Amino acid sequence: MKSKTFKTLDEQIDILKNKGLVIDDIDSAKSILLRENYFFLSGYRHLFLDSDNRTYLEGTNFRELYAMFTFDRQIRNIIFKNILIVENNLKSILAYIMSKNHGFKENNYLNPHNFVRDSKKKKQINDLIRKMRRQINVNGKQHAATAHYLINYGYIPLWVVVKVLSFGIVGELYTVLQYQDQLEIAQAFNIDVYSMIEYLPILANYRNLCAHEDICYCNKTQKSIEDTKYHKKLYITKSDGEYIYGKNDLFALIIILKSILNNDDFTLFMNEISYEIDRLEGKLKVIRIEKVLHEMGLPNNYKEIVRMD
């Protein structure tokens, strides 16, 4: 088995140049490699590789490769802050509905009888309650609001405890709620229960990806969303009966956010995404922006989704 060895910045520069990458400013490139990591930056090289998949397309400049890297960082930041809006909305709505329907103290929201009565989900519910207790115990005293309730009242109400629960936990919690609770929560987002259950794991996937600074723009999720009216209205091409965009890619996430965010937040989100795409287009010389859009899963008319009902 081959092993990787440490490479100095000069050696990293030589490797890139030997693969055909044009580097005009060596000192600037070395500074970027030191700060950003050769491995992470190389994660964007496939867009610029020749058909042999070993050398860069003729004329590819280090600046263009770095532009893709910084573009993806901006896309991550935009996505992350909007998923946080969804996360906060979900936590607030779920806490309100559950407190109204079942009570707000720990013996209410940690009571297995307040979840779906399904023997197949009994183990999942018990495991989920244990995970919730663990997050409350570990994080409860670290937040001013939760610590305040623990010290002064001896318990943490649900609308406060959701602050210390992860998005993944809250998403899983939704899947085991009683149907009426699920329905009320979904209706607050103007979607159906099935869509909510389908969307939450995908949102959680992107949230974690953004939080850990993984490559985002070309991410493909394991789960695909169902066909929507937006696929049809945008005349997205099909291959073997399946839409080629908007199923398990970034455009699928855009469709989810279109369905869940309010109109003002979604419009701002799309304006920021479009702005970054336009900025990137001005920096690309060797490849066309359409190649990037394809990798992102965006149809050329992706902006039209903003005006659609």
C-alpha positions as protocol buffer text, in pm:
chain_id: "A"
residue {
  index: 1
  type: MET
  ca { x: 0 y: 0 z: 0 }
}
residue {
  index: 2
  type: LYS
  ca { x: 135 y: 340 z: -100 }
}
residue {
  index: 3
  type: SER
  ca { x: 177 y: 599 z: 174 }
}
residue {
  index: 4
  type: LYS
  ca { x: 149 y: 976 z: 151 }
}
residue {
  index: 5
  type: THR
  ca { x: 446 y: 1184 z: 261 }
}
residue {
  index: 6
  type: PHE
  ca { x: 465 y: 1542 z: 386 }
}
residue {
  index: 7
  type: LYS
  ca { x: 519 y: 1801 z: 114 }
}
residue {
  index: 8
  type: THR
  ca { x: 659 y: 2147 z: 174 }
}
residue {
  index: 9
  type: LEU
  ca { x: 484 y: 2448 z: 21 }
}
residue {
  index: 10
  type: ASP
  ca { x: 749 y: 2463 z: -253 }
}
residue {
  index: 11
  type: GLU
  ca { x: 691 y: 2095 z: -331 }
}
residue {
  index: 12
  type: GLN
  ca { x: 314 y: 2151 z: -340 }
}
residue {
  index: 13
  type: ILE
  ca { x: 367 y: 2436 z: -588 }
}
residue {
  index: 14
  type: ASP
  ca { x: 587 y: 2213 z: -805 }
}
residue {
  index: 15
  type: ILE
  ca { x: 322 y: 1938 z: -808 }
}
residue {
  index: 16
  type: LEU
  ca { x: 54 y: 2183 z: -922 }
}
residue {
  index: 17
  type: LYS
  ca { x: 279 y: 2332 z: -1191 }
}
residue {
  index: 18
  type: ASN
  ca { x: 381 y: 1987 z: -1316 }
}
residue {
  index: 19
  type: LYS
  ca { x: 10 y: 1910 z: -1361 }
}
residue {
  index: 20
  type: GLY
  ca { x: -25 y: 2214 z: -1585 }
}
residue {
  index: 21
  type: LEU
  ca { x: -161 y: 2472 z: -1341 }
}
residue {
  index: 22
  type: VAL
  ca { x: -47 y: 2827 z: -1416 }
}
residue {
  index: 23
  type: ILE
  ca { x: 79 y: 3009 z: -1106 }
}
residue {
  index: 24
  type: ASP
  ca { x: 164 y: 3375 z: -1165 }
}
residue {
  index: 25
  type: ASP
  ca { x: 225 y: 3477 z: -803 }
}
residue {
  index: 26
  type: ILE
  ca { x: 418 y: 3207 z: -620 }
}
residue {
  index: 27
  type: ASP
  ca { x: 424 y: 3386 z: -284 }
}
residue {
  index: 28
  type: SER
  ca { x: 47 y: 3446 z: -291 }
}
residue {
  index: 29
  type: ALA
  ca { x: -19 y: 3083 z: -386 }
}
residue {
  index: 30
  type: LYS
  ca { x: 204 y: 2957 z: -103 }
}
residue {
  index: 31
  type: SER
  ca { x: 21 y: 3180 z: 145 }
}
residue {
  index: 32
  type: ILE
  ca { x: -315 y: 3044 z: 28 }
}
residue {
  index: 33
  type: LEU
  ca { x: -194 y: 2684 z: 47 }
}
residue {
  index: 34
  type: LEU
  ca { x: -67 y: 2741 z: 400 }
}
residue {
  index: 35
  type: ARG
  ca { x: -396 y: 2896 z: 518 }
}
residue {
  index: 36
  type: GLU
  ca { x: -642 y: 2685 z: 324 }
}
residue {
  index: 37
  type: ASN
  ca { x: -472 y: 2342 z: 291 }
}
residue {
  index: 38
  type: TYR
  ca { x: -355 y: 2182 z: -34 }
}
residue {
  index: 39
  type: PHE
  ca { x: -591 y: 1886 z: 14 }
}
residue {
  index: 40
  type: PHE
  ca { x: -902 y: 2104 z: 56 }
}
residue {
  index: 41
  type: LEU
  ca { x: -814 y: 2325 z: -239 }
}
residue {
  index: 42
  type: SER
  ca { x: -752 y: 2023 z: -460 }
}
residue {
  index: 43
  type: GLY
  ca { x: -1109 y: 1913 z: -395 }
}
residue {
  index: 44
  type: TYR
  ca { x: -1217 y: 2162 z: -663 }
}
residue {
  index: 45
  type: ARG
  ca { x: -973 y: 2053 z: -932 }
}
residue {
  index: 46
  type: HIS
  ca { x: -1201 y: 1810 z: -1118 }
}
residue {
  index: 47
  type: LEU
  ca { x: -1379 y: 2097 z: -1294 }
}
residue {
  index: 48
  type: PHE
  ca { x: -1049 y: 2202 z: -1450 }
}
residue {
  index: 49
  type: LEU
  ca { x: -896 y: 1865 z: -1536 }
}
residue {
  index: 50
  type: ASP
  ca { x: -838 y: 1748 z: -1892 }
}
residue {
  index: 51
  type: SER
  ca { x: -1004 y: 1434 z: -2026 }
}
residue {
  index: 52
  type: ASP
  ca { x: -709 y: 1227 z: -1904 }
}
residue {
  index: 53
  type: ASN
  ca { x: -810 y: 1341 z: -1552 }
}
residue {
  index: 54
  type: ARG
  ca { x: -446 y: 1395 z: -1459 }
}
residue {
  index: 55
  type: THR
  ca { x: -353 y: 1737 z: -1595 }
}
residue {
  index: 56
  type: TYR
  ca { x: -526 y: 2074 z: -1590 }
}
residue {
  index: 57
  type: LEU
  ca { x: -696 y: 2221 z: -1893 }
}
residue {
  index: 58
  type: GLU
  ca { x: -458 y: 2442 z: -2086 }
}
residue {
  index: 59
  type: GLY
  ca { x: -441 y: 2789 z: -1937 }
}
residue {
  index: 60
  type: THR
  ca { x: -597 y: 2701 z: -1601 }
}
residue {
  index: 61
  type: ASN
  ca { x: -471 y: 2953 z: -1347 }
}
residue {
  index: 62
  type: PHE
  ca { x: -431 y: 2904 z: -972 }
}
residue {
  index: 63
  type: ARG
  ca { x: -654 y: 3209 z: -927 }
}
residue {
  index: 64
  type: GLU
  ca { x: -938 y: 3032 z: -1106 }
}
residue {
  index: 65
  type: LEU
  ca { x: -905 y: 2723 z: -886 }
}
residue {
  index: 66
  type: TYR
  ca { x: -901 y: 2941 z: -575 }
}
residue {
  index: 67
  type: ALA
  ca { x: -1206 y: 3132 z: -704 }
}
residue {
  index: 68
  type: MET
  ca { x: -1401 y: 2804 z: -701 }
}
residue {
  index: 69
  type: PHE
  ca { x: -1282 y: 2738 z: -347 }
}
residue {
  index: 70
  type: THR
  ca { x: -1393 y: 3081 z: -219 }
}
residue {
  index: 71
  type: PHE
  ca { x: -1718 y: 3058 z: -416 }
}
residue {
  index: 72
  type: ASP
  ca { x: -1807 y: 2736 z: -239 }
}
residue {
  index: 73
  type: ARG
  ca { x: -1725 y: 2897 z: 96 }
}
residue {
  index: 74
  type: GLN
  ca { x: -1968 y: 3180 z: 26 }
}
residue {
  index: 75
  type: ILE
  ca { x: -2237 y: 2934 z: -88 }
}
residue {
  index: 76
  type: ARG
  ca { x: -2189 y: 2737 z: 235 }
}
residue {
  index: 77
  type: ASN
  ca { x: -2224 y: 3051 z: 445 }
}
residue {
  index: 78
  type: ILE
  ca { x: -2544 y: 3153 z: 266 }
}
residue {
  index: 79
  type: ILE
  ca { x: -2697 y: 2806 z: 298 }
}
residue {
  index: 80
  type: PHE
  ca { x: -2592 y: 2769 z: 660 }
}
residue {
  index: 81
  type: LYS
  ca { x: -2753 y: 3090 z: 783 }
}
residue {
  index: 82
  type: ASN
  ca { x: -3078 y: 3005 z: 605 }
}
residue {
  index: 83
  type: ILE
  ca { x: -3089 y: 2651 z: 743 }
}
residue {
  index: 84
  type: LEU
  ca { x: -3040 y: 2807 z: 1086 }
}
residue {
  index: 85
  type: ILE
  ca { x: -3354 y: 3012 z: 1020 }
}
residue {
  index: 86
  type: VAL
  ca { x: -3542 y: 2689 z: 944 }
}
residue {
  index: 87
  type: GLU
  ca { x: -3392 y: 2523 z: 1252 }
}
residue {
  index: 88
  type: ASN
  ca { x: -3502 y: 2806 z: 1478 }
}
residue {
  index: 89
  type: ASN
  ca { x: -3850 y: 2811 z: 1323 }
}
residue {
  index: 90
  type: LEU
  ca { x: -3888 y: 2435 z: 1362 }
}
residue {
  index: 91
  type: LYS
  ca { x: -3774 y: 2435 z: 1724 }
}
residue {
  index: 92
  type: SER
  ca { x: -4008 y: 2722 z: 1811 }
}
residue {
  index: 93
  type: ILE
  ca { x: -4312 y: 2573 z: 1636 }
}
residue {
  index: 94
  type: LEU
  ca { x: -4250 y: 2220 z: 1766 }
}
residue {
  index: 95
  type: ALA
  ca { x: -4209 y: 2346 z: 2123 }
}
residue {
  index: 96
  type: TYR
  ca { x: -4529 y: 2548 z: 2099 }
}
residue {
  index: 97
  type: ILE
  ca { x: -4740 y: 2265 z: 1953 }
}
residue {
  index: 98
  type: MET
  ca { x: -4608 y: 2000 z: 2192 }
}
residue {
  index: 99
  type: SER
  ca { x: -4644 y: 2226 z: 2497 }
}
residue {
  index: 100
  type: LYS
  ca { x: -5000 y: 2315 z: 2397 }
}
residue {
  index: 101
  type: ASN
  ca { x: -5104 y: 1957 z: 2327 }
}
residue {
  index: 102
  type: HIS
  ca { x: -4912 y: 1763 z: 2594 }
}
residue {
  index: 103
  type: GLY
  ca { x: -4753 y: 1997 z: 2847 }
}
residue {
  index: 104
  type: PHE
  ca { x: -4418 y: 2170 z: 2872 }
}
residue {
  index: 105
  type: LYS
  ca { x: -4236 y: 2006 z: 3166 }
}
residue {
  index: 106
  type: GLU
  ca { x: -3978 y: 1731 z: 3134 }
}
residue {
  index: 107
  type: ASN
  ca { x: -4220 y: 1463 z: 3248 }
}
residue {
  index: 108
  type: ASN
  ca { x: -4439 y: 1567 z: 2953 }
}
residue {
  index: 109
  type: TYR
  ca { x: -4194 y: 1599 z: 2662 }
}
residue {
  index: 110
  type: LEU
  ca { x: -3987 y: 1303 z: 2782 }
}
residue {
  index: 111
  type: ASN
  ca { x: -4290 y: 1081 z: 2836 }
}
residue {
  index: 112
  type: PRO
  ca { x: -4298 y: 794 z: 2580 }
}
residue {
  index: 113
  type: HIS
  ca { x: -4680 y: 800 z: 2589 }
}
residue {
  index: 114
  type: ASN
  ca { x: -4680 y: 1143 z: 2427 }
}
residue {
  index: 115
  type: PHE
  ca { x: -4523 y: 1002 z: 2111 }
}
residue {
  index: 116
  type: VAL
  ca { x: -4669 y: 785 z: 1837 }
}
residue {
  index: 117
  type: ARG
  ca { x: -4820 y: 457 z: 1958 }
}
residue {
  index: 118
  type: ASP
  ca { x: -4628 y: 223 z: 1729 }
}
residue {
  index: 119
  type: SER
  ca { x: -4458 y: -86 z: 1867 }
}
residue {
  index: 120
  type: LYS
  ca { x: -4208 y: -78 z: 1578 }
}
residue {
  index: 121
  type: LYS
  ca { x: -4088 y: 263 z: 1692 }
}
residue {
  index: 122
  type: LYS
  ca { x: -4074 y: 189 z: 2065 }
}
residue {
  index: 123
  type: LYS
  ca { x: -3698 y: 132 z: 2067 }
}
residue {
  index: 124
  type: GLN
  ca { x: -3636 y: 443 z: 1856 }
}
residue {
  index: 125
  type: ILE
  ca { x: -3848 y: 654 z: 2092 }
}
residue {
  index: 126
  type: ASN
  ca { x: -3668 y: 523 z: 2402 }
}
residue {
  index: 127
  type: ASP
  ca { x: -3329 y: 582 z: 2237 }
}
residue {
  index: 128
  type: LEU
  ca { x: -3437 y: 932 z: 2137 }
}
residue {
  index: 129
  type: ILE
  ca { x: -3549 y: 1015 z: 2491 }
}
residue {
  index: 130
  type: ARG
  ca { x: -3212 y: 898 z: 2622 }
}
residue {
  index: 131
  type: LYS
  ca { x: -3033 y: 1119 z: 2367 }
}
residue {
  index: 132
  type: MET
  ca { x: -3249 y: 1415 z: 2466 }
}
residue {
  index: 133
  type: ARG
  ca { x: -3176 y: 1359 z: 2835 }
}
residue {
  index: 134
  type: ARG
  ca { x: -2805 y: 1337 z: 2758 }
}
residue {
  index: 135
  type: GLN
  ca { x: -2805 y: 1663 z: 2559 }
}
residue {
  index: 136
  type: ILE
  ca { x: -3002 y: 1835 z: 2836 }
}
residue {
  index: 137
  type: ASN
  ca { x: -2761 y: 1709 z: 3104 }
}
residue {
  index: 138
  type: VAL
  ca { x: -2448 y: 1795 z: 2904 }
}
residue {
  index: 139
  type: ASN
  ca { x: -2557 y: 2130 z: 2763 }
}
residue {
  index: 140
  type: GLY
  ca { x: -2827 y: 2247 z: 3003 }
}
residue {
  index: 141
  type: LYS
  ca { x: -2595 y: 2418 z: 3249 }
}
residue {
  index: 142
  type: GLN
  ca { x: -2387 y: 2582 z: 2977 }
}
residue {
  index: 143
  type: HIS
  ca { x: -2666 y: 2811 z: 2852 }
}
residue {
  index: 144
  type: ALA
  ca { x: -2789 y: 3103 z: 3061 }
}
residue {
  index: 145
  type: ALA
  ca { x: -3159 y: 3041 z: 2987 }
}
residue {
  index: 146
  type: THR
  ca { x: -3156 y: 2668 z: 3063 }
}
residue {
  index: 147
  type: ALA
  ca { x: -2938 y: 2716 z: 3371 }
}
residue {
  index: 148
  type: HIS
  ca { x: -3178 y: 2984 z: 3496 }
}
residue {
  index: 149
  type: TYR
  ca { x: -3477 y: 2748 z: 3481 }
}
residue {
  index: 150
  type: LEU
  ca { x: -3284 y: 2461 z: 3640 }
}
residue {
  index: 151
  type: ILE
  ca { x: -3168 y: 2677 z: 3932 }
}
residue {
  index: 152
  type: ASN
  ca { x: -3494 y: 2865 z: 3992 }
}
residue {
  index: 153
  type: TYR
  ca { x: -3763 y: 2615 z: 3892 }
}
residue {
  index: 154
  type: GLY
  ca { x: -3596 y: 2274 z: 3891 }
}
residue {
  index: 155
  type: TYR
  ca { x: -3696 y: 2196 z: 3533 }
}
residue {
  index: 156
  type: ILE
  ca { x: -3650 y: 2331 z: 3180 }
}
residue {
  index: 157
  type: PRO
  ca { x: -3967 y: 2399 z: 2974 }
}
residue {
  index: 158
  type: LEU
  ca { x: -3970 y: 2262 z: 2622 }
}
residue {
  index: 159
  type: TRP
  ca { x: -3954 y: 2604 z: 2456 }
}
residue {
  index: 160
  type: VAL
  ca { x: -3622 y: 2657 z: 2635 }
}
residue {
  index: 161
  type: VAL
  ca { x: -3481 y: 2306 z: 2613 }
}
residue {
  index: 162
  type: VAL
  ca { x: -3500 y: 2305 z: 2232 }
}
residue {
  index: 163
  type: LYS
  ca { x: -3213 y: 2555 z: 2247 }
}
residue {
  index: 164
  type: VAL
  ca { x: -2973 y: 2281 z: 2353 }
}
residue {
  index: 165
  type: LEU
  ca { x: -3108 y: 2008 z: 2125 }
}
residue {
  index: 166
  type: SER
  ca { x: -2930 y: 1948 z: 1796 }
}
residue {
  index: 167
  type: PHE
  ca { x: -3111 y: 1989 z: 1466 }
}
residue {
  index: 168
  type: GLY
  ca { x: -3070 y: 1617 z: 1406 }
}
residue {
  index: 169
  type: ILE
  ca { x: -3241 y: 1533 z: 1736 }
}
residue {
  index: 170
  type: VAL
  ca { x: -3530 y: 1771 z: 1666 }
}
residue {
  index: 171
  type: GLY
  ca { x: -3569 y: 1629 z: 1316 }
}
residue {
  index: 172
  type: GLU
  ca { x: -3581 y: 1275 z: 1450 }
}
residue {
  index: 173
  type: LEU
  ca { x: -3822 y: 1387 z: 1720 }
}
residue {
  index: 174
  type: TYR
  ca { x: -4064 y: 1509 z: 1455 }
}
residue {
  index: 175
  type: THR
  ca { x: -4075 y: 1163 z: 1292 }
}
residue {
  index: 176
  type: VAL
  ca { x: -4205 y: 996 z: 1611 }
}
residue {
  index: 177
  type: LEU
  ca { x: -4461 y: 1255 z: 1717 }
}
residue {
  index: 178
  type: GLN
  ca { x: -4829 y: 1171 z: 1710 }
}
residue {
  index: 179
  type: TYR
  ca { x: -4978 y: 1243 z: 1368 }
}
residue {
  index: 180
  type: GLN
  ca { x: -5189 y: 1537 z: 1486 }
}
residue {
  index: 181
  type: ASP
  ca { x: -4878 y: 1705 z: 1626 }
}
residue {
  index: 182
  type: GLN
  ca { x: -4690 y: 1638 z: 1303 }
}
residue {
  index: 183
  type: LEU
  ca { x: -4977 y: 1781 z: 1102 }
}
residue {
  index: 184
  type: GLU
  ca { x: -4999 y: 2103 z: 1303 }
}
residue {
  index: 185
  type: ILE
  ca { x: -4625 y: 2159 z: 1271 }
}
residue {
  index: 186
  type: ALA
  ca { x: -4622 y: 2088 z: 897 }
}
residue {
  index: 187
  type: GLN
  ca { x: -4919 y: 2318 z: 841 }
}
residue {
  index: 188
  type: ALA
  ca { x: -4727 y: 2599 z: 1009 }
}
residue {
  index: 189
  type: PHE
  ca { x: -4477 y: 2563 z: 724 }
}
residue {
  index: 190
  type: ASN
  ca { x: -4756 y: 2523 z: 464 }
}
residue {
  index: 191
  type: ILE
  ca { x: -4640 y: 2176 z: 364 }
}
residue {
  index: 192
  type: ASP
  ca { x: -4765 y: 1823 z: 430 }
}
residue {
  index: 193
  type: VAL
  ca { x: -4634 y: 1576 z: 686 }
}
residue {
  index: 194
  type: TYR
  ca { x: -4474 y: 1349 z: 424 }
}
residue {
  index: 195
  type: SER
  ca { x: -4273 y: 1638 z: 278 }
}
residue {
  index: 196
  type: MET
  ca { x: -4160 y: 1750 z: 624 }
}
residue {
  index: 197
  type: ILE
  ca { x: -4033 y: 1400 z: 706 }
}
residue {
  index: 198
  type: GLU
  ca { x: -3861 y: 1385 z: 367 }
}
residue {
  index: 199
  type: TYR
  ca { x: -3699 y: 1729 z: 392 }
}
residue {
  index: 200
  type: LEU
  ca { x: -3561 y: 1729 z: 747 }
}
residue {
  index: 201
  type: PRO
  ca { x: -3279 y: 1473 z: 697 }
}
residue {
  index: 202
  type: ILE
  ca { x: -3164 y: 1657 z: 384 }
}
residue {
  index: 203
  type: LEU
  ca { x: -3159 y: 1987 z: 571 }
}
residue {
  index: 204
  type: ALA
  ca { x: -2964 y: 1821 z: 853 }
}
residue {
  index: 205
  type: ASN
  ca { x: -2715 y: 1680 z: 600 }
}
residue {
  index: 206
  type: TYR
  ca { x: -2647 y: 2024 z: 453 }
}
residue {
  index: 207
  type: ARG
  ca { x: -2632 y: 2183 z: 797 }
}
residue {
  index: 208
  type: ASN
  ca { x: -2359 y: 1945 z: 908 }
}
residue {
  index: 209
  type: LEU
  ca { x: -2175 y: 1975 z: 578 }
}
residue {
  index: 210
  type: CYS
  ca { x: -2172 y: 2355 z: 605 }
}
residue {
  index: 211
  type: ALA
  ca { x: -2072 y: 2352 z: 972 }
}
residue {
  index: 212
  type: HIS
  ca { x: -1767 y: 2135 z: 893 }
}
residue {
  index: 213
  type: GLU
  ca { x: -1668 y: 2328 z: 579 }
}
residue {
  index: 214
  type: ASP
  ca { x: -1703 y: 2032 z: 347 }
}
residue {
  index: 215
  type: ILE
  ca { x: -1747 y: 2079 z: -27 }
}
residue {
  index: 216
  type: CYS
  ca { x: -2103 y: 2199 z: -73 }
}
residue {
  index: 217
  type: TYR
  ca { x: -2176 y: 2322 z: -425 }
}
residue {
  index: 218
  type: CYS
  ca { x: -2171 y: 1974 z: -583 }
}
residue {
  index: 219
  type: ASN
  ca { x: -2297 y: 1776 z: -283 }
}
residue {
  index: 220
  type: LYS
  ca { x: -2533 y: 1487 z: -354 }
}
residue {
  index: 221
  type: THR
  ca { x: -2750 y: 1356 z: -72 }
}
residue {
  index: 222
  type: GLN
  ca { x: -2829 y: 989 z: -23 }
}
residue {
  index: 223
  type: LYS
  ca { x: -3202 y: 1061 z: -22 }
}
residue {
  index: 224
  type: SER
  ca { x: -3387 y: 1224 z: -311 }
}
residue {
  index: 225
  type: ILE
  ca { x: -3694 y: 1443 z: -287 }
}
residue {
  index: 226
  type: GLU
  ca { x: -4016 y: 1362 z: -468 }
}
residue {
  index: 227
  type: ASP
  ca { x: -4098 y: 1539 z: -795 }
}
residue {
  index: 228
  type: THR
  ca { x: -4250 y: 1881 z: -732 }
}
residue {
  index: 229
  type: LYS
  ca { x: -4442 y: 2138 z: -931 }
}
residue {
  index: 230
  type: TYR
  ca { x: -4118 y: 2335 z: -968 }
}
residue {
  index: 231
  type: HIS
  ca { x: -3954 y: 2054 z: -1165 }
}
residue {
  index: 232
  type: LYS
  ca { x: -4240 y: 2070 z: -1414 }
}
residue {
  index: 233
  type: LYS
  ca { x: -4274 y: 2449 z: -1427 }
}
residue {
  index: 234
  type: LEU
  ca { x: -3903 y: 2493 z: -1494 }
}
residue {
  index: 235
  type: TYR
  ca { x: -3912 y: 2229 z: -1773 }
}
residue {
  index: 236
  type: ILE
  ca { x: -3622 y: 2040 z: -1618 }
}
residue {
  index: 237
  type: THR
  ca { x: -3491 y: 1771 z: -1850 }
}
residue {
  index: 238
  type: LYS
  ca { x: -3555 y: 1406 z: -1771 }
}
residue {
  index: 239
  type: SER
  ca { x: -3326 y: 1109 z: -1824 }
}
residue {
  index: 240
  type: ASP
  ca { x: -3468 y: 757 z: -1797 }
}
residue {
  index: 241
  type: GLY
  ca { x: -3783 y: 908 z: -1651 }
}
residue {
  index: 242
  type: GLU
  ca { x: -3602 y: 1101 z: -1375 }
}
residue {
  index: 243
  type: TYR
  ca { x: -3539 y: 1474 z: -1357 }
}
residue {
  index: 244
  type: ILE
  ca { x: -3167 y: 1543 z: -1394 }
}
residue {
  index: 245
  type: TYR
  ca { x: -3177 y: 1838 z: -1152 }
}
residue {
  index: 246
  type: GLY
  ca { x: -3352 y: 1905 z: -823 }
}
residue {
  index: 247
  type: LYS
  ca { x: -3364 y: 1554 z: -679 }
}
residue {
  index: 248
  type: ASN
  ca { x: -3060 y: 1505 z: -452 }
}
residue {
  index: 249
  type: ASP
  ca { x: -2848 y: 1808 z: -537 }
}
residue {
  index: 250
  type: LEU
  ca { x: -2821 y: 2172 z: -439 }
}
residue {
  index: 251
  type: PHE
  ca { x: -3129 y: 2260 z: -640 }
}
residue {
  index: 252
  type: ALA
  ca { x: -3325 y: 2005 z: -436 }
}
residue {
  index: 253
  type: LEU
  ca { x: -3219 y: 2201 z: -129 }
}
residue {
  index: 254
  type: ILE
  ca { x: -3332 y: 2522 z: -300 }
}
residue {
  index: 255
  type: ILE
  ca { x: -3672 y: 2363 z: -365 }
}
residue {
  index: 256
  type: ILE
  ca { x: -3694 y: 2263 z: 3 }
}
residue {
  index: 257
  type: LEU
  ca { x: -3610 y: 2614 z: 119 }
}
residue {
  index: 258
  type: LYS
  ca { x: -3860 y: 2756 z: -130 }
}
residue {
  index: 259
  type: SER
  ca { x: -4124 y: 2540 z: 40 }
}
residue {
  index: 260
  type: ILE
  ca { x: -4025 y: 2617 z: 399 }
}
residue {
  index: 261
  type: LEU
  ca { x: -3882 y: 2971 z: 420 }
}
residue {
  index: 262
  type: ASN
  ca { x: -4109 y: 3272 z: 405 }
}
residue {
  index: 263
  type: ASN
  ca { x: -4106 y: 3465 z: 76 }
}
residue {
  index: 264
  type: ASP
  ca { x: -3881 y: 3748 z: 193 }
}
residue {
  index: 265
  type: ASP
  ca { x: -3617 y: 3513 z: 337 }
}
residue {
  index: 266
  type: PHE
  ca { x: -3621 y: 3293 z: 28 }
}
residue {
  index: 267
  type: THR
  ca { x: -3592 y: 3588 z: -210 }
}
residue {
  index: 268
  type: LEU
  ca { x: -3293 y: 3721 z: -16 }
}
residue {
  index: 269
  type: PHE
  ca { x: -3139 y: 3372 z: -13 }
}
residue {
  index: 270
  type: MET
  ca { x: -3171 y: 3339 z: -391 }
}
residue {
  index: 271
  type: ASN
  ca { x: -3042 y: 3690 z: -453 }
}
residue {
  index: 272
  type: GLU
  ca { x: -2730 y: 3607 z: -253 }
}
residue {
  index: 273
  type: ILE
  ca { x: -2681 y: 3276 z: -436 }
}
residue {
  index: 274
  type: SER
  ca { x: -2727 y: 3447 z: -776 }
}
residue {
  index: 275
  type: TYR
  ca { x: -2484 y: 3723 z: -680 }
}
residue {
  index: 276
  type: GLU
  ca { x: -2210 y: 3474 z: -594 }
}
residue {
  index: 277
  type: ILE
  ca { x: -2268 y: 3283 z: -920 }
}
residue {
  index: 278
  type: ASP
  ca { x: -2242 y: 3607 z: -1119 }
}
residue {
  index: 279
  type: ARG
  ca { x: -1921 y: 3700 z: -934 }
}
residue {
  index: 280
  type: LEU
  ca { x: -1772 y: 3360 z: -1005 }
}
residue {
  index: 281
  type: GLU
  ca { x: -1861 y: 3384 z: -1375 }
}
residue {
  index: 282
  type: GLY
  ca { x: -1649 y: 3698 z: -1399 }
}
residue {
  index: 283
  type: LYS
  ca { x: -1348 y: 3509 z: -1262 }
}
residue {
  index: 284
  type: LEU
  ca { x: -1374 y: 3200 z: -1483 }
}
residue {
  index: 285
  type: LYS
  ca { x: -1162 y: 3190 z: -1798 }
}
residue {
  index: 286
  type: VAL
  ca { x: -1100 y: 2825 z: -1884 }
}
residue {
  index: 287
  type: ILE
  ca { x: -1444 y: 2683 z: -1805 }
}
residue {
  index: 288
  type: ARG
  ca { x: -1793 y: 2827 z: -1852 }
}
residue {
  index: 289
  type: ILE
  ca { x: -2033 y: 2899 z: -1568 }
}
residue {
  index: 290
  type: GLU
  ca { x: -2277 y: 2647 z: -1717 }
}
residue {
  index: 291
  type: LYS
  ca { x: -2034 y: 2371 z: -1617 }
}
residue {
  index: 292
  type: VAL
  ca { x: -2049 y: 2488 z: -1256 }
}
residue {
  index: 293
  type: LEU
  ca { x: -2429 y: 2517 z: -1267 }
}
residue {
  index: 294
  type: HIS
  ca { x: -2448 y: 2158 z: -1393 }
}
residue {
  index: 295
  type: GLU
  ca { x: -2230 y: 2040 z: -1105 }
}
residue {
  index: 296
  type: MET
  ca { x: -2457 y: 2228 z: -864 }
}
residue {
  index: 297
  type: GLY
  ca { x: -2768 y: 2074 z: -1016 }
}
residue {
  index: 298
  type: LEU
  ca { x: -2901 y: 2414 z: -1122 }
}
residue {
  index: 299
  type: PRO
  ca { x: -3094 y: 2449 z: -1446 }
}
residue {
  index: 300
  type: ASN
  ca { x: -2998 y: 2760 z: -1647 }
}
residue {
  index: 301
  type: ASN
  ca { x: -3336 y: 2916 z: -1558 }
}
residue {
  index: 302
  type: TYR
  ca { x: -3298 y: 2846 z: -1184 }
}
residue {
  index: 303
  type: LYS
  ca { x: -3370 y: 3210 z: -1090 }
}
residue {
  index: 304
  type: GLU
  ca { x: -3730 y: 3176 z: -1211 }
}
residue {
  index: 305
  type: ILE
  ca { x: -3821 y: 2971 z: -903 }
}
residue {
  index: 306
  type: VAL
  ca { x: -3826 y: 3293 z: -697 }
}
residue {
  index: 307
  type: ARG
  ca { x: -4135 y: 3422 z: -880 }
}
residue {
  index: 308
  type: MET
  ca { x: -4324 y: 3092 z: -879 }
}
residue {
  index: 309
  type: ASP
  ca { x: -4614 y: 3013 z: -644 }
}
